[in-house]
């Protein structure tokens, strides 16, 4: 379990995945930015007393596409940008956003659940895993996508630690810009992966049909291939391969990233030890 506050870890990013932010059918970076920007400006009118909460809700209901990937997960209409730089997302009903007035009771889940809820990443990620993700990513959209995909993070740590024959030290990662860039190349696969399955609603390894969900598997046998050593990563990236050549290309892409990560980590480790002696 991690003691890091994953929802709001620092002033440069935050996560609102538990509020259903990524559960919209249309959830690209640009689509969510446009949605949050409109809400934030509209809620400013509520704070000024120009409109009431009912008017705000009605405007959102009419303007926004309410289609969800997974019907059971609620998508809260009170998620917006929390700062002028639009670097942090979160609850606009929170007392820190309203001069100490707590408005969360009017939300779907109410103040009690919103205040006490911790996502599975708090319990499943180690302190070291969480520290690396927080240290490397300074981007609310990518941060939220990565920090909530436990398998994606853990697979990276497992494979990289096997290659370097040592535990990943967040202090080493934080000491090297080139190493952090190598980590970012891995994390950015979440946005740029060319083999993503777009035929059905997916959250990483999960696919959804109405109120039912299951874990997607890669059918290696159908394309005449062996199970990939990066299977956990490929599944987390919602991969679908038309043939063995596509799988081989995907494996090479990840292998190159892992090679760069192990190389950069080794260099950063040696430099850190020299500087400390």
VENPE-V373512 format. One record per residue. RES is the residue in three letters. PSI is psi in whole degrees, 0 to 359 (NA if undefined). OMEGA is omega in whole degrees, 0 to 359 (none if undefined). D_FIRST is the distance of its C-alpha to the first C-alpha in Angstrom with 2 decimals. Layout:
RES:PSI:OMEGA:D_FIRST  RES:PSI:OMEGA:D_FIRST
//
This chain:
UNK:145:179:0.00  UNK:147:177:3.78  UNK:356:179:6.78  UNK:138:177:9.11  UNK:93:188:11.24  UNK:332:181:11.32  UNK:314:181:14.41  UNK:75:187:16.50  UNK:331:180:15.12  UNK:187:186:18.68  UNK:357:186:22.34  UNK:354:183:22.87  UNK:170:176:20.73  UNK:177:181:18.63  UNK:138:176:17.61  UNK:30:181:19.35  UNK:323:182:18.55  UNK:345:176:17.68  UNK:5:178:21.20  UNK:15:186:22.68  UNK:321:182:23.65  UNK:6:182:23.55  UNK:357:175:25.05  UNK:143:180:28.55  UNK:325:178:30.85  UNK:97:189:31.81  UNK:32:174:28.65  UNK:167:179:29.67  UNK:310:183:28.95  UNK:320:181:32.52  UNK:319:179:32.59  UNK:324:176:29.52  UNK:314:180:30.79  UNK:319:180:34.11  UNK:312:183:32.64  UNK:324:180:30.48  UNK:317:178:33.34  UNK:314:180:35.76  UNK:316:183:33.52  UNK:316:179:32.85  UNK:321:180:36.59  UNK:320:181:37.45  UNK:335:173:35.06  UNK:327:177:36.68  UNK:327:176:39.83  UNK:315:181:38.12  UNK:325:181:37.13  UNK:350:181:40.74  UNK:10:181:42.16  UNK:328:176:43.99  UNK:162:178:42.45  UNK:176:182:40.58  UNK:321:180:37.36  UNK:318:178:39.48  UNK:320:177:41.21  UNK:309:182:37.96  UNK:318:181:36.62  UNK:320:179:39.95  UNK:318:179:40.07  UNK:316:182:36.65  UNK:322:182:37.63  UNK:329:186:40.85  UNK:323:189:39.67  UNK:146:172:36.43  UNK:120:185:36.07  UNK:7:181:33.94  UNK:132:182:33.46  UNK:151:176:29.95  UNK:310:181:28.37  UNK:112:190:26.79  UNK:332:184:28.89  UNK:334:181:26.39  UNK:120:181:24.02  UNK:143:177:25.68  UNK:106:187:26.38  UNK:131:182:26.58  UNK:358:182:29.72  UNK:15:172:28.47  UNK:131:179:26.10  UNK:189:175:27.86  UNK:141:184:27.82  UNK:355:180:26.83  UNK:162:183:28.83  UNK:333:179:32.22  UNK:351:182:30.93  UNK:40:180:29.12  UNK:342:181:26.03  UNK:138:178:23.60  UNK:156:179:23.43  UNK:200:188:22.46  UNK:119:178:24.06  UNK:353:177:27.65  UNK:352:184:27.86  UNK:145:181:25.35  UNK:331:179:27.18  UNK:345:178:26.42  UNK:359:186:28.51  UNK:43:176:31.28  UNK:39:176:32.34  UNK:353:180:30.20  UNK:122:181:31.31  UNK:113:183:28.58  UNK:10:188:29.88  UNK:345:179:26.90  UNK:338:181:28.78  UNK:356:180:30.95  UNK:169:183:28.19  UNK:315:183:27.82  UNK:340:181:24.69  UNK:165:185:25.68  UNK:317:186:24.09  UNK:309:182:22.07  UNK:317:180:19.95  UNK:323:184:19.77  UNK:326:189:18.66  UNK:347:187:15.92  UNK:134:172:14.54  UNK:131:182:11.04  UNK:166:181:11.13  UNK:333:181:9.41  UNK:328:177:8.05  UNK:323:185:5.63  UNK:330:187:4.31  UNK:326:181:5.86  UNK:142:175:5.86  UNK:167:177:5.34  UNK:319:182:6.57  UNK:317:179:9.91  UNK:314:180:10.01  UNK:319:181:9.33  UNK:321:180:11.76  UNK:313:180:14.32  UNK:315:180:14.51  UNK:321:182:14.88  UNK:324:188:17.34  UNK:319:188:19.40  UNK:124:175:19.92  UNK:63:188:22.06  UNK:115:187:23.05  UNK:320:185:21.85  UNK:307:181:23.04  UNK:322:179:21.57  UNK:312:181:18.27  UNK:321:180:17.82  UNK:319:184:18.98  UNK:312:187:16.73  UNK:337:180:13.32  UNK:354:176:13.71  UNK:87:186:14.96  UNK:316:181:12.08  UNK:321:181:14.86  UNK:319:180:16.67  UNK:314:184:14.03  UNK:324:178:13.09  UNK:319:177:16.85  UNK:310:181:17.66  UNK:317:182:15.50  UNK:313:183:16.83  UNK:316:182:20.38  UNK:319:180:20.51  UNK:328:174:19.16  UNK:323:182:21.80  UNK:321:183:24.40  UNK:354:179:23.81  UNK:42:180:23.13  UNK:163:175:20.42  UNK:143:178:16.79  UNK:126:181:16.53  UNK:118:180:16.56  UNK:331:178:15.78  UNK:319:178:18.68  UNK:315:180:21.00  UNK:316:183:20.11  UNK:344:184:20.73  UNK:350:188:24.01  UNK:119:178:25.71  UNK:322:181:26.93  UNK:326:177:28.14  UNK:319:178:24.83  UNK:324:177:23.11  UNK:323:178:25.98  UNK:319:175:25.39  UNK:320:181:21.77  UNK:325:178:23.26  UNK:324:176:25.78  UNK:310:183:23.12  UNK:325:182:21.24  UNK:347:175:24.68  UNK:334:179:25.44  UNK:333:180:23.78  UNK:336:190:26.84  UNK:9:186:29.53  UNK:120:185:29.14  UNK:350:184:32.76  UNK:25:182:32.10  UNK:134:177:30.19  UNK:115:180:31.38  UNK:10:184:33.05  UNK:347:182:34.90  UNK:157:180:32.38  UNK:130:182:29.51  UNK:144:163:26.24  UNK:94:181:22.58  UNK:239:183:21.63  UNK:350:183:22.02  UNK:141:171:22.95  UNK:155:191:26.52  UNK:141:172:28.00  UNK:103:183:31.34  UNK:241:180:31.86  UNK:9:178:29.39  UNK:151:177:28.53  UNK:160:179:26.08  UNK:172:178:25.51  UNK:128:179:24.01  UNK:145:177:26.50  UNK:149:176:27.67  UNK:126:181:29.84  UNK:84:182:33.22  UNK:323:183:33.99  UNK:324:184:37.02  UNK:338:179:38.74  UNK:13:176:38.89  UNK:41:183:39.78  UNK:158:174:36.67  UNK:160:178:34.23  UNK:132:182:30.52  UNK:143:173:29.03  UNK:346:179:26.73  UNK:27:185:24.79  UNK:314:182:24.77  UNK:322:179:21.09  UNK:315:181:21.67  UNK:320:179:25.04  UNK:319:178:23.84  UNK:333:178:21.09  UNK:9:178:24.00  UNK:46:187:25.98  UNK:149:173:28.63  UNK:127:185:32.07  UNK:130:182:34.72  UNK:335:180:38.43  UNK:176:183:39.35  UNK:327:180:38.36  UNK:320:178:39.36  UNK:318:178:36.77  UNK:316:179:34.05  UNK:319:179:35.35  UNK:318:179:35.28  UNK:317:179:31.65  UNK:320:180:30.71  UNK:320:179:32.68  UNK:313:181:30.97  UNK:322:179:27.49  UNK:321:179:28.89  UNK:318:178:30.41  UNK:317:179:27.20  UNK:323:177:25.44  UNK:314:180:28.52  UNK:320:180:28.44  UNK:314:181:24.78  UNK:323:179:25.37  UNK:313:181:28.60  UNK:324:180:27.30  UNK:317:180:24.34  UNK:317:179:26.86  UNK:316:180:29.17  UNK:322:179:26.61  UNK:314:180:25.43  UNK:317:179:29.08  UNK:318:180:29.97  UNK:318:180:27.13  UNK:323:178:28.27  UNK:318:182:31.89  UNK:335:183:31.24  UNK:358:180:29.50  UNK:NA:none:32.40
//
